[in-house]
Amino acid sequence: MKAMILAAGLGTRLRPLTNDRPKALVEVAGHTLLEITLTRLRQFGVREVIVNLHHFADEVVEYLKKNGNFGMRIEVSREDVLLDTGGGLKKAAWFFLENDGATDEPFLLHNVDVISTIDLNRMVQFHAQNRALATLAVQDRETSRYLLFDEHNQFCGRRAGRDGASEIVRPSQQTQALAFSGVHVISRRLLAELTEDGAFSIITSYLRLAGAGGKILGFRADEFYWRDLGKPESVTQAARDVEQGIVQL
């Protein structure tokens, strides 16, 4: 199985930690966010990864070279202009379409600035059993932007904040608002469906595809540790979590 790590962002919320480095090289308990994510993927069995880069891209390339690519095949997708999650994946699609055959083996898409213990084996199995286009790890927690799912875990819309207006693309009598965790399992056939151009969010594509009947599912990950490392205080808390044995890197 292959994977893509989304690491091109400017990391503005992480300043001053990102004043002189990309967010991928910010450290938690002596380990960079990129190393933590690569280690997690390697433990799952991933051996081929593509990483999108923009801010301080050369530093990341040198870091990977210095560490022997952590024993993996690692390609980089440089973005002269930030392409967001959807545009970044579309630019890197070639990596997942190499040696194209009849298989539709899924791949993982993982934010570099999240740490979790989400069971990737269970998530991939859930994705395969349901023949989904994409499966998103979601949790029942507070967030500034919610994704909406019906009683069958089908993605059907989104909502800004607790009291914001809902955007519904797939009618449902009952929806549940859940927080996205930055981990996706995606079928290769979805790549051909990315008709948006330039910089765009993958969520925009998911909304369009779900509205057209595409199977975009939520995988409930409430039982697992998860932390967004987008702010300095979150990095500090994650280091405490490691020290206290709540999570292992």
Phi and psi in degrees as a GROMACS rama.xvg file:
@    title "Ramachandran Plot"
@    xaxis  label "Phi"
@    yaxis  label "Psi"
@TYPE xy
-101.533  168.569  LYS-2
-150.107  156.834  ALA-3
-122.978  135.64  MET-4
-107.42  124.969  ILE-5
-85.8732  108.022  LEU-6
-136.6  16.1771  ALA-7
-86.1824  -12.9833  ALA-8
-61.626  160.011  GLY-9
-75.512  -19.3565  LEU-10
66.0826  35.6537  GLY-11
-61.757  -34.8188  THR-12
-69.1095  -17.7155  ARG-13
-91.7749  -1.63252  LEU-14
-60.8707  142.183  ARG-15
-86.913  2.70553  PRO-16
-62.2635  -25.8231  LEU-17
-104.949  17.2794  THR-18
-66.2481  -31.3386  ASN-19
-128.447  16.3601  ASP-20
-158.276  158.325  ARG-21
-75.4387  156.738  PRO-22
-61.6697  -27.0122  LYS-23
-62.0461  -22.9493  ALA-24
-105.715  8.41497  LEU-25
-66.861  142.378  VAL-26
-107.373  145.786  GLU-27
-124.424  117.888  VAL-28
51.4168  41.4518  ALA-29
83.8252  3.69731  GLY-30
-121.327  135.185  HIS-31
-72.5531  155.852  THR-32
-59.5667  -36.4963  LEU-33
-66.1052  -44.1102  LEU-34
-61.2973  -42.8808  GLU-35
-59.8761  -44.8119  ILE-36
-68.5438  -43.0852  THR-37
-63.084  -41.4482  LEU-38
-62.2411  -42.6776  THR-39
-61.535  -44.3705  ARG-40
-67.5254  -39.953  LEU-41
-64.8781  -38.4664  ARG-42
-62.9459  -30.2492  GLN-43
-77.4878  -17.8695  PHE-44
114.366  0.598634  GLY-45
-72.1092  133.831  VAL-46
-123.672  -8.98836  ARG-47
-129.435  123.587  GLU-48
-136.149  143.691  VAL-49
-117.688  137.621  ILE-50
-120.614  126.222  VAL-51
-87.8211  141.155  ASN-52
-134.748  149.747  LEU-53
-150.191  -68.3749  HIS-54
-72.2826  120.378  HIS-55
52.7917  42.6414  PHE-56
-58.7029  -40.3646  ALA-57
-62.99  -32.8222  ASP-58
-63.714  -38.9201  GLU-59
-68.6988  -42.9993  VAL-60
-59.937  -44.5991  VAL-61
-65.4104  -39.761  GLU-62
-61.2545  -44.6979  TYR-63
-63.9041  -42.9906  LEU-64
-61.7585  -44.225  LYS-65
-61.4516  -32.2265  LYS-66
-100.793  18.4554  ASN-67
57.7763  32.6914  GLY-68
55.2357  22.0687  ASN-69
53.6447  33.3538  PHE-70
72.8103  19.066  GLY-71
-123.835  165.107  MET-72
-85.5135  116.469  ARG-73
-124.606  122.15  ILE-74
-104.82  156.982  GLU-75
-120.847  145.277  VAL-76
-118.528  101.423  SER-77
-79.8992  134.442  ARG-78
-115.864  110.903  GLU-79
-65.8595  -35.1376  ASP-80
-122.299  134.445  VAL-81
-58.9965  130.836  LEU-82
-106.667  0.760526  LEU-83
65.3164  -178.117  ASP-84
-67.0212  -42.5193  THR-85
-72.5547  -46.5765  GLY-86
-64.7484  -35.7692  GLY-87
-64.7605  -42.9384  GLY-88
-65.2408  -42.3026  LEU-89
-61.0157  -40.9134  LYS-90
-64.6666  -32.7078  LYS-91
-93.2833  6.79266  ALA-92
-58.5009  -30.8129  ALA-93
-55.3686  -33.4215  TRP-94
-62.3004  -34.0607  PHE-95
-90.8372  -10.3138  PHE-96
-105.359  5.93037  LEU-97
-59.7131  149.109  GLU-98
48.8217  45.6457  ASN-99
-59.3887  125.847  ASP-100
-128.204  -156.24  GLY-101
-84.6617  -10.8094  ALA-102
-76.2324  155.508  THR-103
-121.788  48.0623  ASP-104
-60.5075  130.468  GLU-105
-74.281  166.208  PRO-106
-134.269  165.447  PHE-107
-101.319  141.54  LEU-108
-121.824  123.37  LEU-109
-137.115  126.509  HIS-110
-66.1487  140.698  ASN-111
-74.5132  -21.5989  VAL-112
-102.668  32.5704  ASP-113
-129.353  143.909  VAL-114
-117.89  133.652  ILE-115
-154.017  166.919  SER-116
-113.494  22.2669  THR-117
-53.8904  132.277  ILE-118
-74.2026  98.5925  ASP-119
-67.3586  -31.1444  LEU-120
-61.4634  -48.1829  ASN-121
-64.2658  -37.7316  ARG-122
-66.2418  -44.6114  MET-123
-65.2257  -40.0468  VAL-124
-62.6889  -43.8522  GLN-125
-59.534  -44.0747  PHE-126
-60.6129  -46.7694  HIS-127
-67.3673  -42.487  ALA-128
-61.591  -32.749  GLN-129
-96.2222  0.694233  ASN-130
47.0962  49.8376  ARG-131
-81.4351  154.822  ALA-132
-73.4437  -42.8549  LEU-133
-150.909  147.757  ALA-134
-127.319  129.07  THR-135
-113.35  129.84  LEU-136
-74.0225  123.018  ALA-137
-131.98  155.793  VAL-138
-138.431  156.6  GLN-139
-90.4887  88.9663  ASP-140
-151.777  169.525  ARG-141
-69.9223  140.122  GLU-142
-157.252  166.414  THR-143
-85.7882  -18.6643  SER-144
-138.494  119.044  ARG-145
-100.146  148.045  TYR-146
-102.892  144.096  LEU-147
-108.314  134.162  LEU-148
-130.839  149.626  PHE-149
-89.0869  -172.813  ASP-150
-68.1249  -12.5181  GLU-151
-104.25  18.0701  HIS-152
66.2301  18.5397  ASN-153
-84.0863  133.069  GLN-154
-67.5254  128.697  PHE-155
-136.457  4.37798  CYS-156
164.219  -168.73  GLY-157
-149.138  165.819  ARG-158
-151.173  137.027  ARG-159
-86.6797  115.706  ALA-160
67.6276  -178.897  GLY-161
-68.6384  -36.1117  ARG-162
-115.105  12.2398  ASP-163
-73.2684  169.303  GLY-164
-73.9531  142.206  ALA-165
-90.1572  139.921  SER-166
-106.57  109.292  GLU-167
-105.506  125.07  ILE-168
-110.804  -15.8076  VAL-169
-133.014  104.033  ARG-170
-54.4629  137.543  PRO-171
-152.111  140.756  SER-172
-68.9479  -27.9285  GLN-173
-143.17  131.363  GLN-174
-127.065  154.913  THR-175
-120.83  132.056  GLN-176
-89.1076  120.893  ALA-177
-128.982  158.392  LEU-178
-97.3099  130.931  ALA-179
-76.451  144.788  PHE-180
-109.022  6.17941  SER-181
77.8218  17.9271  GLY-182
-127.507  124.857  VAL-183
-124.313  148.992  HIS-184
-114.378  126.058  VAL-185
-127.807  133.495  ILE-186
-78.228  142.949  SER-187
-58.6975  -30.0316  ARG-188
-65.0952  -17.743  ARG-189
-67.9386  -28.3839  LEU-190
-57.228  -37.9058  LEU-191
-70.1619  -14.9202  ALA-192
-92.9851  -1.06824  GLU-193
-81.5739  82.0517  LEU-194
-86.8593  -11.5971  THR-195
-68.0309  153.428  GLU-196
-120.26  161.421  ASP-197
69.8576  -143.02  GLY-198
-88.3704  123.667  ALA-199
-156.323  153.048  PHE-200
-79.5152  140.527  SER-201
-62.411  -26.8647  ILE-202
-63.6949  -34.3273  ILE-203
-59.2632  -43.4072  THR-204
-66.9783  -41.7338  SER-205
-60.9673  -41.3962  TYR-206
-61.7226  -46.1335  LEU-207
-62.5837  -45.2594  ARG-208
-67.759  -41.0543  LEU-209
-63.0679  -38.2992  ALA-210
-66.01  -25.1369  GLY-211
-92.9884  6.20608  ALA-212
99.9188  2.34249  GLY-213
-68.5101  146.495  GLY-214
-90.2695  96.0642  LYS-215
-108.605  116.928  ILE-216
-113.152  157.037  LEU-217
-103.915  133.155  GLY-218
-105.562  114.394  PHE-219
-70.1476  121.311  ARG-220
-122.696  31.5196  ALA-221
-60.5396  -30.7973  ASP-222
-79.81  -7.76874  GLU-223
-101.24  151.885  PHE-224
-65.9104  139.653  TYR-225
-154.647  138.4  TRP-226
-147.516  132.349  ARG-227
-84.2418  126.639  ASP-228
-103.699  39.958  LEU-229
-83.0545  -9.62866  GLY-230
-130.778  151.063  LYS-231
-54.7078  -40.0797  PRO-232
-66.0654  -28.5197  GLU-233
-71.0662  -36.5735  SER-234
-64.8398  -42.5366  VAL-235
-62.0347  -43.3336  THR-236
-66.1868  -38.9207  GLN-237
-61.8256  -39.4271  ALA-238
-62.9181  -38.3807  ALA-239
-65.2161  -40.4563  ARG-240
-60.5188  -39.4916  ASP-241
-65.8962  -46.264  VAL-242
-60.2514  -37.0659  GLU-243
-85.1661  -1.51093  GLN-244
79.1128  13.3182  GLY-245
-70.2011  -33.5482  ILE-246
-142.304  147.693  VAL-247
-112.102  140.698  GLN-248
